[in-house]
Amino acid sequence: MATLMEFVSVPVDASLVGIESEKEDESVIISHRKSFINTLKLSDQKLTSSLPVKHGLNISSAAVWNDETQQYFLVQNKRDICSWKEGTSNLDKAKKRHVPTDIHKLFSVPSCEPVVLCENGNIGFLSDTKDLDQNPALRDGETITWCSGVQLLQGVCILYTATQKNSESGSLDLHSCWYNSQTETWHHRTTPVHMHGKHGELYEMVLGEMSSEEKEQPLKVPGLASQSSLFCLSENHIAIVGLQKEGEDGVGILDTKFGTIQAWQPFPEQLTQERKAYCQQDHLFVHSGKTLYMCRYECHPSTLAAILGQQQTALTDKDCGPVHISVEHWRAANTEANGIADEAEKNEALAVFSNLTDPVKTSSHTAFRREFGILKNKLHKGGLETWACTNAMSLLIQRCCSETRFWPKEELEFLITHHCISSCNVVRVFEALVQREEVSLLHEALRQFGEVPEACLVMALNCFLTASDQALQAAHENCSADPPDGLDDFLRYILHTLQQPVRIHRNGYTPATDQVYDWLAITVDAHNTHLILAKDAHELLVKLREEVEHHVNFCMALGNLEPILNRLKTLKTKSTYTKSKAVGQYCIEVLHLF
C-alpha cells in the first residue's frame, strides 16, 4: 500500500539545478545555479544553512553529501569539482579538483567515494579522473538524457540513457556501468531500448552485469504521458510525476505487483512553466518557475485484500487508514487493547471519516458535530493521533478549514489540541484561523505545534496586530489566566534581580545584570502571545518596564548605554502590541524607548 500527503510549497530560485539528501535525515540540499546552496528542513520547511555562490561561477552538478569522505561536493563550470567540510561558511575556501572533460553529474552513493559521470559517457571515482577524456563511451552526437546511481551488494551501478542528436528514428540506448568492489573494476554494457511508441504502457527491463531481459507484457497505466517522470520508491512501488486523472495533472504511486494506482494527488495549481522532478528523503519534489512543491509519501507491502478493500471504500485513491504510528504510542499500538489494531474498528472509523468529508452526508453543523462525536468515541485515548499523517485526516482538516456553510471551530480545536495536525496541514490551518480572526485558536496552535513554518508565524503576527477589537476581546476572554508552569515565578525572580544594583559580574548566587537581560529576552520571546493575551500579565510587565527604564536611564547618565542596548535589542519587535484598548490594557511596550 502507498500514501501521498498533500503538497507543500517552498519559494526557490528559478535556476534550481538539483536536490540531494543531506547528512541529517529529514533535510535536503537545494542547489541553485548562480545564487545559493541551501539546506532545507523538511518537517517545517525552514532553511538551516545557506552558502552563496561566487559571482561568475555556475553550479553544473548539484551539491551532495558523501558519508564515506564526510565532505560535501559539487561541480562548477562543468570541470571543477569543489569539496568542503561541514561548518564551512564560504565556498572560496573549498578545495578544487580539475577534470579534463565536461562532467554530466556527480553521484554520492553510500559506502563509496563520489562517482563522476562525464558527458562523453565515461565513469570514474573522484580519486581517479585523469583519464576520463580518453576513449569516450559515447559516439559523436550522442547525448545523455537520464541518469541514476544505485548501491549494490558487491559494488555500485550507474545507469544512464543516451540518444543521437537530431535522430529521426528516436533510438535510445541504456548504458549500465557496474563496479565490482572485489575485483575493483568497471564493466560497461549497452542495451538498446525498443521504442514501442505507445503512450500509457510501462515496460520493465531486468538488468544484470552480463545480460538483460525485457518483459514482453507491458503494464498499461492510464494517464501516463511521455513527459511523465518516474521514480522507484520500493520493490513494488513507482512514483509517477505528471500522471493525469480526469484531465488534471498530478502525482501518483503505481503498485507494479497488482497494476493499480494506489495514491494520487493533484498539483496545487496548473504548472505552466517547465517542470522538473526529484525524489529524496521519502519526499517527491516538483520544481516549476520560482516554486518548489513537495509531498511526503509512504510505501508498505501490498496484499490483495488491502487492494480490494481500497477499491471498495469511499476513500478510494485517498487512504486506507493509519500508515504511521508515533514513537510514543508504538507499544500501545502493538497490544490488543489498542483500537487501531482492531481491523473492524479501523474500518468503522474509515466510514465515519468518509461521512465527515462528504458535504452531502454532513451538510449541517449538527450532522457534522454528531459524526465527529462518533469518531472520537470510536477511537481509544491516543488512537486519533495515529491518523494524523493519513489522507483521511487531511481530508477532514481540509473540510474543517474550507467549509462555508458553518464554522466547525470546536472540532478543529479538538484536532489541534490532540496533535492531529501533521506538518503538511499546518499552513492550511493557519490560513483558515487568520481568515476568521481566531486569535485564541492561533495562540493555541502556536503552543501545540512543535515546529511552525516562518510563513505561518508571519501570518499569526500580522493577525495579532491587525485583528479587530471584537476578536481581541473574545480572545482575551477565552485566554487561560494560568501562565505556563513556572513562568510567573520566574518573571518575578527576574524583576527581583533587576531591582538590585547593576552588577557587571556574578556575585555569589546573584547573576550579572547582562545575564538577567538574556533571560528576560528569551522568556518574552518564548511566551509573547501569552503575555499579550493573559489577564494577569499587565501588572508584572509594567513593573518590568519600569525597571528596564530605570536601568536605561542609569546607563545613559553614566554615558554607557551599549551593554544594555546589546542585551535588549532582540526585544524590539515585541514592543508593537498596542493596537487597541483590548490589547493595550494587557500588553506593555517593554522597550518603548527603542
LUMBA-186434 format. One record per residue (C-alpha): x, y, z. Coordinates in steps of 0.2 Angstrom, whole numbers, padded with zeros to 4 digits, always signed. Layout:
BEGIN
XYZ
...
# end
This chain:
BEGIN
+0000+0000+0000
+0005+0018-0003
+0000+0035+0003
+0004+0053-0003
+0002+0068+0008
-0003+0085+0002
+0008+0096-0007
+0018+0110+0002
+0026+0124-0007
+0043+0132-0004
+0049+0148-0014
+0065+0145-0023
+0076+0152-0037
+0071+0148-0055
+0089+0142-0058
+0087+0127-0046
+0099+0114-0053
+0096+0099-0041
+0090+0092-0024
+0100+0079-0015
+0100+0071+0003
+0108+0080+0017
+0119+0072+0030
+0105+0073+0043
+0088+0064+0040
+0073+0074+0036
+0084+0088+0027
+0089+0090+0009
+0102+0101-0001
+0094+0113-0014
+0107+0119-0026
+0104+0135-0037
+0115+0138-0052
+0121+0155-0048
+0114+0160-0031
+0114+0149-0016
+0116+0131-0009
+0103+0129+0004
+0099+0116+0017
+0080+0114+0020
+0072+0105+0034
+0058+0095+0028
+0047+0095+0043
+0044+0114+0044
+0051+0120+0028
+0064+0131+0036
+0082+0134+0029
+0095+0129+0041
+0110+0134+0031
+0114+0144+0015
+0131+0146+0006
+0132+0159-0008
+0139+0155-0025
+0153+0167-0030
+0148+0179-0045
+0154+0172-0061
+0153+0154-0056
+0140+0141-0062
+0135+0126-0052
+0133+0112-0066
+0130+0097-0054
+0121+0099-0038
+0130+0098-0021
+0130+0081-0012
+0135+0075+0005
+0146+0059+0005
+0146+0048+0020
+0162+0039+0015
+0173+0055+0015
+0162+0066+0027
+0163+0080+0015
+0151+0090+0003
+0155+0090-0016
+0148+0100-0031
+0154+0103-0049
+0157+0121-0055
+0158+0126-0073
+0157+0108-0079
+0175+0104-0075
+0179+0109-0057
+0175+0098-0043
+0174+0108-0026
+0174+0099-0009
+0172+0106+0008
+0168+0100+0026
+0153+0103+0037
+0154+0121+0045
+0162+0130+0030
+0153+0147+0028
+0162+0152+0012
+0164+0142-0004
+0180+0151-0008
+0189+0140+0005
+0183+0124-0004
+0196+0113-0012
+0196+0111-0031
+0200+0097-0042
+0200+0100-0061
+0194+0086-0073
+0200+0086-0091
+0182+0084-0099
+0165+0090-0095
+0155+0082-0081
+0137+0077-0083
+0133+0073-0065
+0142+0069-0048
+0135+0055-0038
+0136+0051-0020
+0132+0033-0017
+0133+0026+0001
+0149+0017+0006
+0160+0023-0008
+0168+0039-0013
+0159+0051-0026
+0157+0044-0044
+0159+0055-0059
+0148+0053-0075
+0156+0063-0089
+0146+0070-0104
+0156+0058-0115
+0149+0043-0106
+0164+0038-0096
+0163+0034-0077
+0176+0035-0063
+0178+0038-0045
+0183+0055-0039
+0201+0049-0035
+0204+0043-0052
+0198+0056-0065
+0214+0060-0075
+0210+0048-0090
+0191+0052-0091
+0194+0061-0108
+0201+0046-0116
+0191+0033-0126
+0174+0040-0124
+0160+0028-0121
+0148+0038-0132
+0149+0042-0151
+0150+0059-0158
+0132+0067-0157
+0126+0056-0143
+0119+0065-0128
+0114+0059-0110
+0095+0061-0107
+0094+0052-0090
+0105+0045-0076
+0104+0037-0059
+0116+0028-0047
+0112+0014-0036
+0121+0004-0022
+0123-0015-0025
+0128-0029-0013
+0145-0030-0021
+0148-0013-0028
+0140+0002-0037
+0129+0003-0053
+0127+0019-0063
+0113+0019-0076
+0111+0032-0090
+0102+0033-0106
+0109+0041-0122
+0101+0046-0139
+0108+0053-0155
+0105+0072-0158
+0093+0076-0171
+0089+0057-0174
+0073+0054-0184
+0072+0036-0178
+0072+0041-0159
+0083+0027-0155
+0088+0025-0136
+0102+0016-0128
+0103+0011-0110
+0121+0011-0103
+0124+0001-0086
+0141+0004-0078
+0144-0009-0065
+0159-0008-0052
+0164-0024-0043
+0172-0020-0026
+0180-0037-0026
+0189-0035-0042
+0190-0016-0042
+0185-0015-0060
+0171-0006-0070
+0161-0016-0083
+0151-0006-0096
+0136-0013-0105
+0125-0005-0118
+0107-0011-0121
+0096-0005-0135
+0079+0001-0129
+0065-0003-0140
+0054+0012-0144
+0036+0005-0144
+0028+0022-0147
+0013+0018-0137
+0008+0030-0123
+0001+0023-0107
+0012+0007-0107
+0026+0004-0095
+0039-0009-0100
+0050-0017-0087
+0068-0022-0091
+0078-0034-0079
+0097-0029-0080
+0112-0040-0075
+0130-0036-0076
+0131-0049-0091
+0114-0049-0098
+0097-0040-0099
+0079-0045-0102
+0064-0035-0107
+0047-0042-0101
+0035-0045-0115
+0019-0039-0107
+0019-0021-0104
+0009-0013-0089
-0005-0002-0095
-0006+0014-0085
-0020+0026-0089
-0014+0044-0088
+0004+0040-0091
+0011+0053-0103
+0028+0055-0112
+0033+0070-0101
+0030+0060-0085
+0044+0057-0073
+0046+0040-0064
+0055+0036-0048
+0057+0019-0040
+0051+0020-0022
+0052+0002-0017
+0052-0016-0024
+0034-0014-0030
+0030+0005-0030
+0034+0018-0043
+0030+0036-0042
+0024+0045-0057
+0025+0064-0058
+0014+0070-0071
+0001+0057-0071
-0016+0063-0077
-0033+0059-0070
-0049+0066-0076
-0039+0079-0086
-0029+0085-0071
-0010+0083-0069
-0004+0076-0053
+0007+0063-0044
+0003+0045-0042
+0010+0029-0035
+0009+0014-0045
+0009-0004-0037
+0018-0014-0050
+0013-0030-0041
-0006-0028-0044
-0005-0015-0058
-0015-0002-0048
-0013+0017-0044
-0014+0017-0025
-0012+0035-0022
-0014+0051-0032
-0013+0070-0028
-0016+0084-0040
-0004+0098-0042
-0009+0113-0031
-0010+0123-0047
-0008+0122-0066
+0011+0121-0069
+0013+0132-0085
+0032+0133-0084
+0045+0119-0087
+0043+0105-0074
+0057+0095-0066
+0055+0082-0053
+0066+0074-0039
+0064+0061-0026
+0074+0062-0009
+0071+0058+0009
+0054+0050+0007
+0048+0066-0002
+0043+0069-0020
+0048+0087-0027
+0041+0096-0042
+0050+0112-0047
+0042+0124-0058
+0047+0143-0060
+0051+0150-0043
+0041+0137-0033
+0046+0120-0027
+0031+0109-0022
+0035+0094-0011
+0024+0080-0004
+0029+0065+0008
+0025+0048+0003
+0024+0031+0012
+0025+0013+0005
+0020-0003+0013
+0019-0021+0007
+0003-0023-0003
-0009-0038-0001
-0024-0042-0012
-0036-0040+0002
-0030-0022+0005
-0031-0018-0013
-0049-0024-0014
-0053-0015+0002
-0046+0001-0005
-0057+0000-0021
-0072-0003-0011
-0071+0011+0002
-0077+0028-0001
-0059+0034+0002
-0053+0026-0014
-0036+0033-0020
-0035+0043-0004
-0032+0032+0011
-0034+0015+0020
-0031+0021+0037
-0016+0025+0048
+0001+0021+0040
+0011+0030+0053
+0011+0027+0072
+0021+0040+0083
+0035+0033+0093
+0027+0037+0110
+0012+0025+0105
+0021+0011+0097
+0020-0001+0112
+0001+0003+0114
-0001+0000+0095
+0005-0017+0096
-0007-0023+0110
-0024-0030+0108
-0031-0016+0118
-0027-0003+0105
-0042+0002+0095
-0031+0005+0079
-0025-0014+0080
-0043-0019+0078
-0047-0020+0059
-0065-0020+0061
-0064-0004+0072
-0052+0004+0059
-0065+0001+0045
-0079+0008+0056
-0068+0024+0059
-0065+0025+0040
-0083+0025+0037
-0085+0040+0049
-0071+0049+0041
-0080+0046+0024
-0096+0054+0031
-0086+0069+0039
-0078+0073+0022
-0094+0071+0012
-0103+0088+0011
-0119+0079+0007
-0120+0067+0021
-0115+0081+0034
-0122+0096+0026
-0126+0105+0043
-0116+0108+0058
-0127+0097+0068
-0124+0082+0057
-0106+0086+0056
-0105+0088+0075
-0114+0071+0078
-0102+0061+0066
-0087+0070+0074
-0093+0064+0091
-0094+0046+0084
-0077+0047+0078
-0070+0052+0095
-0079+0038+0103
-0074+0025+0090
-0055+0028+0094
-0047+0025+0111
-0037+0038+0120
-0022+0042+0109
-0029+0032+0095
-0034+0048+0085
-0016+0054+0085
-0010+0039+0074
-0021+0045+0060
-0013+0062+0059
-0002+0058+0044
-0016+0050+0034
-0025+0057+0019
-0042+0053+0029
-0036+0066+0042
-0030+0078+0029
-0047+0077+0020
-0056+0080+0037
-0045+0095+0041
-0047+0102+0023
-0066+0101+0026
-0065+0110+0043
-0055+0124+0035
-0064+0126+0019
-0082+0124+0025
-0093+0140+0021
-0110+0134+0027
-0104+0133+0046
-0088+0135+0056
-0083+0119+0065
-0072+0128+0077
-0074+0116+0092
-0070+0101+0081
-0054+0110+0073
-0049+0115+0091
-0050+0097+0096
-0039+0091+0082
-0026+0105+0086
-0025+0101+0105
-0025+0082+0101
-0010+0083+0090
-0019+0078+0074
-0012+0091+0063
+0003+0085+0053
+0016+0096+0045
+0008+0096+0028
-0008+0103+0035
-0001+0117+0046
-0001+0131+0033
-0019+0126+0029
-0025+0128+0047
-0016+0144+0050
-0024+0152+0034
-0041+0147+0040
-0038+0154+0058
-0031+0170+0051
-0046+0172+0039
-0058+0170+0053
-0048+0181+0065
-0047+0166+0078
-0034+0174+0089
-0036+0162+0103
-0035+0147+0092
-0020+0154+0084
-0012+0156+0101
-0017+0138+0105
-0009+0132+0088
+0007+0141+0092
+0008+0132+0109
+0003+0115+0102
+0013+0113+0086
+0031+0108+0088
+0038+0117+0073
+0029+0131+0063
+0035+0137+0046
+0040+0155+0046
+0026+0160+0034
+0014+0154+0047
+0022+0164+0061
+0021+0180+0050
+0003+0176+0047
-0001+0174+0065
+0009+0190+0070
+0000+0200+0057
-0017+0194+0063
-0012+0199+0081
-0008+0216+0075
-0022+0219+0064
-0037+0210+0072
-0052+0219+0076
-0056+0225+0094
-0070+0212+0095
-0059+0197+0090
-0046+0203+0103
-0058+0205+0116
-0065+0187+0113
-0048+0180+0113
-0044+0189+0130
-0060+0182+0137
-0055+0164+0131
-0037+0165+0136
-0032+0155+0151
-0027+0165+0166
-0015+0152+0172
+0003+0156+0165
+0014+0141+0159
+0022+0131+0173
+0034+0142+0182
+0033+0157+0171
+0025+0169+0184
+0038+0164+0197
+0052+0166+0185
+0047+0183+0179
+0045+0189+0197
+0063+0182+0200
+0069+0192+0185
+0060+0208+0192
+0068+0205+0209
+0086+0204+0202
+0083+0219+0191
+0078+0229+0207
+0096+0226+0213
+0111+0237+0209
+0118+0234+0192
+0131+0220+0193
+0144+0218+0179
+0150+0201+0186
+0141+0187+0195
+0140+0190+0214
+0139+0174+0223
+0122+0167+0219
+0116+0183+0211
+0118+0183+0192
+0126+0198+0182
+0114+0210+0176
+0118+0206+0157
+0113+0188+0161
+0097+0193+0168
+0093+0203+0152
+0097+0187+0142
+0084+0178+0152
+0071+0191+0150
+0074+0192+0131
+0072+0173+0129
+0057+0172+0141
+0047+0186+0132
+0052+0179+0115
+0046+0161+0120
+0029+0167+0128
+0025+0183+0119
+0007+0178+0114
+0003+0173+0132
+0010+0189+0139
-0001+0198+0126
-0017+0190+0130
-0016+0183+0148
-0027+0193+0160
-0014+0194+0174
+0001+0199+0164
-0002+0218+0165
+0005+0222+0182
+0020+0212+0181
+0025+0219+0164
+0023+0236+0170
+0035+0233+0184
+0047+0225+0172
+0046+0240+0161
+0049+0252+0175
+0065+0243+0180
+0071+0242+0162
+0068+0261+0161
+0077+0264+0177
+0092+0254+0171
+0092+0263+0154
+0092+0280+0162
+0105+0275+0174
+0117+0269+0160
+0113+0285+0150
+0118+0296+0164
+0134+0286+0165
+0136+0288+0146
+0137+0269+0145
+0121+0263+0136
+0129+0250+0125
+0129+0235+0137
+0110+0237+0140
+0106+0240+0122
+0116+0225+0116
+0106+0214+0128
+0089+0221+0124
+0090+0223+0105
+0081+0206+0102
+0066+0213+0111
+0062+0227+0099
+0049+0218+0089
+0039+0214+0105
+0036+0232+0108
+0022+0235+0095
+0007+0226+0103
-0003+0242+0107
-0016+0242+0093
-0032+0243+0103
-0039+0246+0120
-0042+0227+0122
-0024+0223+0119
-0017+0239+0126
-0023+0236+0144
-0014+0219+0145
+0001+0222+0135
+0015+0234+0138
+0030+0241+0127
+0044+0233+0137
+0056+0243+0127
+0046+0258+0120
+0061+0269+0121
+0069+0260+0106
# end
